[in-house]
Amino acid sequence: MTDPSYLTEVRESYDTVAAEYARRVSEPAGPDPVSRAMLAAFAELARPMGPVADLGCGPGKVTAHLSALGVRAFGVDLSPRMVALARAAHPELRFTTGSMTALDIGSGELGGILAHYATHHTPPRHLPTVFAEFHRTLAPGGVLMLAGHLGDGEHLRPTRAYGDHPVSYASYLLPPDRIAGLLEEAGLVVTTRMVQEPEGGSGRRSGTFLAYRPRSCGS
């Protein structure tokens, strides 16, 4: 089956900017204590459940951070060049290429999924497919943390990014209620929603969601 065209745009764009992206993106142990605390909470919840997939892992910085927190983490990214950078920087961890629309992971294999600023390039009509894959691959009781940009339905299409490299991907900024609703429609139970306003009134809002796959239909 042919990949949706947006996946080709995202893959080619991140292959183009991979090296500059890896240089510019900060370490997750950096100065944002709220995001750091949410990752720590996710790690504590997911650690006893089983392996954790960092989907859209990029150069592997967050994957390595989770590993340092005692999580059995591995990374998956659409961009082969991002995966190559992650493998070079963190040879002790496992990184593979793959798409969130059709994960090469068995049903119920994961104790946790992290999608950290990884789903905003997905057109909203494809999010049900992505979130269904999250539900399928999580074990009963498995935990999802989804973090990313928020908006009111904006559709942005930059032409250059990360050091003025040409890109062709789009970004879709959805409100938190829409994201939570789509997660719940996929069969996940949302337990936490956190919205961070941009500092100084400039920039974009961001949100973090914690959810889990129920252990049974009645839980």
LINNOR-V847972 format. One record per pair of residues at least 6 apart in sequence whose C-alpha atoms are under 7 Angstrom apart, sorted by sequence separation. I is the first residue (numbers start at 1). J is the second residue. D is the distance in Angstrom with one decimal. If there is no record, write none. Layout:
BEGIN
{{I;J;D} {I;J;D}}
END
This chain:
BEGIN
{{57;63;6.7} {67;73;5.7} {77;83;6.3} {160;166;4.3} {161;167;6.6} {184;190;6.8} {198;204;5.6} {29;36;6.4} {66;73;6.4} {159;166;5.7} {160;167;5.2} {198;205;5.4} {28;36;6.5} {87;95;6.3} {159;167;5.2} {197;205;4.8} {54;63;6.0} {86;95;7.0} {158;167;7.0} {159;168;6.1} {196;205;5.7} {197;206;6.8} {63;73;6.1} {180;190;6.7} {195;205;7.0} {196;206;5.3} {63;74;6.3} {195;206;5.8} {196;207;6.1} {63;75;6.2} {83;95;6.1} {157;169;6.4} {158;170;6.9} {195;207;4.4} {83;96;6.4} {157;170;4.4} {194;207;5.5} {195;208;6.6} {83;97;6.5} {156;170;5.6} {157;171;6.4} {194;208;5.2} {60;75;6.7} {155;170;6.9} {156;171;5.1} {193;208;5.8} {194;209;6.5} {155;171;5.8} {156;172;6.5} {193;209;4.7} {80;97;6.0} {155;172;4.8} {192;209;5.5} {193;210;6.8} {57;75;5.3} {79;97;6.6} {154;172;5.8} {155;173;6.6} {192;210;5.0} {54;73;6.9} {57;76;5.7} {58;77;6.1} {74;93;6.2} {75;94;6.4} {76;95;5.7} {77;96;6.6} {78;97;5.4} {153;172;6.6} {154;173;5.2} {190;209;7.0} {191;210;5.7} {192;211;7.0} {52;72;6.0} {53;73;5.9} {54;74;6.1} {55;75;6.1} {56;76;5.8} {57;77;5.5} {74;94;5.1} {75;95;4.6} {76;96;5.0} {77;97;5.0} {78;98;5.1} {153;173;5.2} {190;210;5.9} {191;211;5.4} {51;72;4.9} {52;73;4.7} {53;74;5.3} {54;75;4.7} {55;76;5.0} {56;77;4.5} {74;95;5.9} {75;96;6.4} {76;97;5.5} {77;98;5.6} {78;99;5.5} {152;173;6.4} {153;174;4.7} {190;211;4.1} {51;73;5.9} {52;74;6.4} {53;75;5.7} {54;76;6.2} {55;77;6.2} {56;78;6.8} {76;98;5.9} {77;99;6.9} {151;173;4.4} {152;174;5.4} {153;175;6.7} {189;211;5.2} {190;212;6.7} {43;66;6.6} {47;70;6.9} {53;76;7.0} {59;82;5.2} {150;173;4.9} {151;174;4.8} {152;175;5.2} {188;211;6.1} {189;212;5.3} {47;71;5.1} {58;82;5.1} {59;83;6.4} {149;173;6.2} {150;174;5.3} {151;175;5.1} {188;212;5.5} {189;213;6.4} {58;83;6.7} {150;175;5.6} {188;213;5.0} {189;214;6.9} {43;69;6.7} {59;85;5.4} {60;86;4.7} {112;138;6.4} {150;176;6.7} {187;213;6.9} {188;214;6.9} {59;86;4.2} {110;137;5.9} {111;138;6.0} {43;71;6.3} {101;129;5.9} {108;136;6.2} {109;137;5.7} {110;138;4.6} {111;139;5.8} {120;148;6.8} {101;130;4.9} {107;136;5.2} {108;137;4.6} {109;138;6.0} {110;139;5.5} {120;149;6.9} {100;130;5.6} {103;133;6.9} {107;137;4.4} {108;138;4.7} {109;139;5.7} {112;142;5.3} {113;143;6.4} {114;144;6.0} {115;145;6.3} {116;146;5.8} {117;147;5.5} {102;133;6.8} {106;137;6.0} {107;138;6.9} {108;139;3.8} {111;142;4.5} {112;143;4.6} {113;144;4.8} {114;145;5.0} {115;146;4.8} {116;147;4.9} {117;148;4.2} {101;133;6.7} {105;137;6.4} {108;140;6.9} {110;142;6.7} {111;143;6.4} {112;144;5.6} {113;145;6.3} {114;146;6.1} {115;147;6.4} {116;148;6.3} {117;149;6.9} {28;61;7.0} {27;61;6.3} {28;62;6.0} {22;59;5.9} {28;65;6.7} {121;169;6.8} {121;170;5.6} {123;172;6.4} {121;171;4.6} {122;172;7.0} {120;171;5.4} {121;172;6.1} {135;186;6.7} {120;172;5.4} {131;183;6.2} {135;187;6.7} {120;173;6.4} {135;188;6.6} {128;182;6.5} {132;186;5.3} {150;204;6.9} {151;205;6.9} {131;186;5.9} {149;204;6.6} {150;205;5.3} {149;205;6.0} {150;206;5.1} {149;206;4.4} {150;207;6.3} {52;110;5.8} {128;186;6.6} {148;206;5.5} {149;207;6.3} {51;110;5.3} {52;111;5.7} {53;112;6.5} {54;113;6.0} {55;114;6.0} {56;115;6.5} {148;207;5.6} {50;110;5.9} {51;111;5.2} {52;112;4.4} {53;113;4.9} {54;114;4.7} {55;115;5.2} {147;207;5.6} {148;208;6.7} {50;111;4.0} {51;112;6.5} {52;113;5.4} {53;114;6.2} {54;115;6.2} {147;208;4.2} {49;111;4.3} {56;118;5.1} {146;208;5.7} {147;209;6.3} {18;81;6.3} {55;118;7.0} {146;209;5.2} {15;79;5.6} {18;82;5.6} {145;209;5.6} {146;210;6.6} {14;79;6.0} {15;80;6.8} {46;111;5.7} {145;210;4.7} {15;81;5.2} {46;112;5.3} {144;210;5.7} {145;211;6.6} {11;78;5.7} {15;82;6.7} {144;211;5.1} {11;79;4.9} {143;211;5.8} {144;212;5.8} {143;212;4.4} {142;212;5.5} {143;213;6.7} {141;212;5.9} {142;213;5.6} {141;213;5.2} {140;213;5.3} {141;214;5.4} {140;214;5.5} {141;215;5.1} {138;213;6.6} {140;215;4.3} {135;213;6.3} {49;142;6.3} {46;142;6.8} {46;143;5.9} {42;145;6.6} {21;162;6.0} {20;162;6.1} {20;163;6.7} {17;162;6.3} {17;165;6.2} {16;165;7.0} {13;167;4.7} {13;168;6.1} {13;169;6.5} {9;168;5.5} {10;169;5.1} {9;169;5.2} {6;169;6.9}}
END
